[in-house]
Amino acid sequence: MGSRRQSRECAIQILYLTDVCKMNKEDAEKALLSNNDYDKEVVPFVSELIDGTISNLKEIDEYLVKIAENWELDRMASIDKAILRLASYELLFTPATPPNVVINEAIELAKEFSTENSGKFVNGILDKIKNLRDKKTVG
């Protein structure tokens, strides 16, 4: 597994801990990073992903609420919400990352960590977020 994939996997677990267990970011990072033997390239990207997602969380959640018709954030599976938040951050705030890479990674993470139908759910929402990204860069 590549280091960027490991970073994303770790980041969604940290986001999950901060959301569900109400841990602060530092404690969640410490708990997860100290209990796993990650490559040295993984940790800086994890920090970048977590810091970016958390610092833009209000805006990301506003987009998700608008796009996920008939789905309130509280009704979403917590792991799906973590995946959507992370991927939305990458799509909207890291233009150097190819959108198809972000979406494919998110779908794979949803299939691995969530339900059988989560990949389709995540794909549908992130495709709409990708369209927002395209409008932001054009307009």
Steps between C-alpha positions, in 0.01 A plus 500: 500500500637843405585763756228740380240225532628421852480871581139522386411184690657637817339841450147360473557304820614816678200692366278217620652516850453877520138472385372189673722478808522879536877478534700809424716487190829468688384209715349320201820544297713382790282196562498391139850594391675360806322163471593439138828462319452748217768596249656838569335646185153424637495728804552840328222431249270378780561828683436702185175315433374524857596864549347598167180307554446625853583862418251494210243276667222757520520575127538131411195406708298780337582356158417148612162606643411680175610214278383197698132551429275343763804416713587694811855457627373344823326225300811401306711211617787655696769332291332614177487852637873488584580375149281767338651777711855395421438455127305826483795679655732354238263577214426857604825618657784302339473570128828321423345164589316348203129476582466147365776382734322654801165351404640154424689493831186606688292230332758234586517621862120494523491144367770395746375674814125539453203322349449332166308803367732768635721508192206605282380752757846658534549500122171682439569776748865546406414522132284803585780646714736452204261707287520776762878483479485532125277810534733653762805464275321623190301783658 
